[in-house]
Structure formats: structure tokens, C-alpha cells
Amino acid sequence: MRRERRYAVTLPGPIGGHAPPAVVVVHATEAVGPGGTLVWESVEGDLRVEITGEVATVLAAPAGAPQHPCLHAVPLPEGPLDIERVQAPSVSRAMNP
């Protein structure tokens, strides 16, 4: 089974909306971004970022998402690539045991 490097990227809720942030899991692609590092992408392909340390620089964001130039990224343990398992609620529990 193929193992995948992943990060959890936090997308803040709308300004003044008092909504909780969304957590999106991104995986490494073979593409290199304008900063010279790997491009990381969500399963849907609508969030694309470059990650340096724990900072995710946004290259493309989902439609309707608040526009932030950089977001917080947390490395996730390497694990099997399992699309059914990669969902925000499970990531949220993993980050807040």
C-alpha cells in the first residue's frame, strides 16, 4: 500500500461570522510552485499551497473561501492513502485529542 505525506491546513471562517475554522488535508504533488517548493493539494484539487515550516502559502483556494495569503499547516503522520478516511472531522479529533 502506498504511503502518503500529508498536512492539515486550517482555513479560517468568514470574518465576523463566528464560524469555526475548516481543516483541509493536503498531499504532496510532483509540481513545484513559484517559491521553489512542492505544491500541496487537497483531494478535491481546489486548495493548492506551498508549505514552508508550518506556513502554507495559498496558490489557489476554494471558491467562496476567505482570501488569506498564508495559513497554518500541521504535518500529519504518514499513513496509507485512504480517500474515505481523509475528512476534516477525523483530522480535528487527531489534532485535539
Phi and psi restraints in degrees (value plus and minus 20) as a CYANA .aco file:
   2 ARG   PHI     -92.7   -52.7
   2 ARG   PSI     116.0   156.0
   3 ARG   PHI    -121.1   -81.1
   3 ARG   PSI     126.6   166.6
   4 GLU   PHI    -144.9  -104.9
   4 GLU   PSI     114.2   154.2
   5 ARG   PHI    -103.2   -63.2
   5 ARG   PSI     114.5   154.5
   6 ARG   PHI    -161.0  -121.0
   6 ARG   PSI     137.2   177.2
   7 TYR   PHI    -150.7  -110.7
   7 TYR   PSI     131.0   171.0
   8 ALA   PHI    -121.2   -81.2
   8 ALA   PSI     102.1   142.1
   9 VAL   PHI    -130.7   -90.7
   9 VAL   PSI     109.8   149.8
  10 THR   PHI    -113.8   -73.8
  10 THR   PSI     102.8   142.8
  11 LEU   PHI    -122.2   -82.2
  11 LEU   PSI      96.3   136.3
  12 PRO   PHI     -84.0   -44.0
  12 PRO   PSI     133.8   173.8
  13 GLY   PHI     -91.0   -51.0
  13 GLY   PSI     154.1   194.1
  14 PRO   PHI     -82.8   -42.8
  14 PRO   PSI     124.0   164.0
  15 ILE   PHI     -80.4   -40.4
  15 ILE   PSI     108.5   148.5
  16 GLY   PHI      55.1    95.1
  16 GLY   PSI     -19.0    21.0
  17 GLY   PHI    -108.8   -68.8
  17 GLY   PSI     -31.7     8.3
  18 HIS   PHI      34.5    74.5
  18 HIS   PSI       8.5    48.5
  19 ALA   PHI    -112.4   -72.4
  19 ALA   PSI     128.7   168.7
  20 PRO   PHI     -89.0   -49.0
  20 PRO   PSI     136.3   176.3
  21 PRO   PHI     -89.8   -49.8
  21 PRO   PSI     138.1   178.1
  22 ALA   PHI    -122.1   -82.1
  22 ALA   PSI     124.7   164.7
  23 VAL   PHI    -132.3   -92.3
  23 VAL   PSI     105.6   145.6
  24 VAL   PHI    -139.1   -99.1
  24 VAL   PSI     112.3   152.3
  25 VAL   PHI    -109.3   -69.3
  25 VAL   PSI     110.7   150.7
  26 VAL   PHI    -140.0  -100.0
  26 VAL   PSI     131.5   171.5
  27 HIS   PHI    -144.5  -104.5
  27 HIS   PSI     137.4   177.4
  28 ALA   PHI     -89.9   -49.9
  28 ALA   PSI     121.2   161.2
  29 THR   PHI    -131.4   -91.4
  29 THR   PSI     158.9   198.9
  30 GLU   PHI    -109.5   -69.5
  30 GLU   PSI     -23.6    16.4
  31 ALA   PHI     -97.7   -57.7
  31 ALA   PSI     131.9   171.9
  32 VAL   PHI    -134.3   -94.3
  32 VAL   PSI     111.7   151.7
  33 GLY   PHI    -105.7   -65.7
  33 GLY   PSI    -198.9  -158.9
  34 PRO   PHI     -83.4   -43.4
  34 PRO   PSI     -42.7    -2.7
  35 GLY   PHI    -104.9   -64.9
  35 GLY   PSI     -21.8    18.2
  36 GLY   PHI      67.0   107.0
  36 GLY   PSI     -13.1    26.9
  37 THR   PHI    -132.4   -92.4
  37 THR   PSI     152.0   192.0
  38 LEU   PHI     -80.6   -40.6
  38 LEU   PSI     129.7   169.7
  39 VAL   PHI    -114.5   -74.5
  39 VAL   PSI     112.0   152.0
  40 TRP   PHI    -128.5   -88.5
  40 TRP   PSI     122.9   162.9
  41 GLU   PHI    -159.3  -119.3
  41 GLU   PSI     124.7   164.7
  42 SER   PHI     -92.5   -52.5
  42 SER   PSI     143.9   183.9
  43 VAL   PHI     -78.5   -38.5
  43 VAL   PSI     -58.2   -18.2
  44 GLU   PHI     -94.5   -54.5
  44 GLU   PSI     -38.8     1.2
  45 GLY   PHI      64.2   104.2
  45 GLY   PSI     -16.3    23.7
  46 ASP   PHI    -109.7   -69.7
  46 ASP   PSI     -33.1     6.9
  47 LEU   PHI    -137.1   -97.1
  47 LEU   PSI     100.1   140.1
  48 ARG   PHI    -147.4  -107.4
  48 ARG   PSI     108.9   148.9
  49 VAL   PHI    -159.6  -119.6
  49 VAL   PSI     139.8   179.8
  50 GLU   PHI    -126.9   -86.9
  50 GLU   PSI     118.7   158.7
  51 ILE   PHI    -138.6   -98.6
  51 ILE   PSI     109.0   149.0
  52 THR   PHI    -149.5  -109.5
  52 THR   PSI      96.3   136.3
  53 GLY   PHI      44.0    84.0
  53 GLY   PSI    -140.0  -100.0
  54 GLU   PHI    -133.0   -93.0
  54 GLU   PSI       2.8    42.8
  55 VAL   PHI    -132.3   -92.3
  55 VAL   PSI     104.1   144.1
  56 ALA   PHI    -123.9   -83.9
  56 ALA   PSI      95.1   135.1
  57 THR   PHI    -107.8   -67.8
  57 THR   PSI     102.7   142.7
  58 VAL   PHI     -95.3   -55.3
  58 VAL   PSI     107.7   147.7
  59 LEU   PHI    -122.7   -82.7
  59 LEU   PSI     -57.0   -17.0
  60 ALA   PHI    -171.8  -131.8
  60 ALA   PSI     117.1   157.1
  61 ALA   PHI    -143.6  -103.6
  61 ALA   PSI     137.2   177.2
  62 PRO   PHI     -79.8   -39.8
  62 PRO   PSI     127.9   167.9
  63 ALA   PHI     -78.9   -38.9
  63 ALA   PSI     114.8   154.8
  64 GLY   PHI      65.3   105.3
  64 GLY   PSI     -27.2    12.8
  65 ALA   PHI     -95.8   -55.8
  65 ALA   PSI     125.8   165.8
  66 PRO   PHI     -77.9   -37.9
  66 PRO   PSI     121.7   161.7
  67 GLN   PHI    -109.1   -69.1
  67 GLN   PSI      87.1   127.1
  68 HIS   PHI    -144.1  -104.1
  68 HIS   PSI     113.0   153.0
  69 PRO   PHI     -90.3   -50.3
  69 PRO   PSI     -47.2    -7.2
  70 CYS   PHI    -163.3  -123.3
  70 CYS   PSI     130.9   170.9
  71 LEU   PHI    -153.8  -113.8
  71 LEU   PSI     147.3   187.3
  72 HIS   PHI    -105.4   -65.4
  72 HIS   PSI     113.5   153.5
  73 ALA   PHI    -145.9  -105.9
  73 ALA   PSI     115.1   155.1
  74 VAL   PHI    -143.4  -103.4
  74 VAL   PSI     106.4   146.4
  75 PRO   PHI     -85.9   -45.9
  75 PRO   PSI     120.5   160.5
  76 LEU   PHI    -124.2   -84.2
  76 LEU   PSI     134.4   174.4
  77 PRO   PHI     -79.3   -39.3
  77 PRO   PSI     124.1   164.1
  78 GLU   PHI     -85.8   -45.8
  78 GLU   PSI     122.0   162.0
  79 GLY   PHI    -178.4  -138.4
  79 GLY   PSI     154.9   194.9
  80 PRO   PHI     -84.5   -44.5
  80 PRO   PSI     124.9   164.9
  81 LEU   PHI     -93.4   -53.4
  81 LEU   PSI      90.2   130.2
  82 ASP   PHI    -156.4  -116.4
  82 ASP   PSI      75.6   115.6
  83 ILE   PHI     -77.8   -37.8
  83 ILE   PSI     -56.4   -16.4
  84 GLU   PHI     -85.2   -45.2
  84 GLU   PSI     -50.7   -10.7
  85 ARG   PHI    -105.3   -65.3
  85 ARG   PSI     -41.5    -1.5
  86 VAL   PHI    -105.0   -65.0
  86 VAL   PSI      70.0   110.0
  87 GLN   PHI    -159.7  -119.7
  87 GLN   PSI     129.4   169.4
  88 ALA   PHI     -74.9   -34.9
  88 ALA   PSI     -63.7   -23.7
  89 PRO   PHI     -78.3   -38.3
  89 PRO   PSI     -61.1   -21.1
  90 SER   PHI     -89.2   -49.2
  90 SER   PSI     -55.2   -15.2
  91 VAL   PHI     -86.7   -46.7
  91 VAL   PSI     -61.5   -21.5
  92 SER   PHI     -80.8   -40.8
  92 SER   PSI     -62.9   -22.9
  93 ARG   PHI     -86.3   -46.3
  93 ARG   PSI     -57.1   -17.1
  94 ALA   PHI     -86.4   -46.4
  94 ALA   PSI     -52.7   -12.7
  95 MET   PHI    -103.3   -63.3
  95 MET   PSI     -41.8    -1.8
  96 ASN   PHI    -146.5  -106.5
  96 ASN   PSI      51.8    91.8
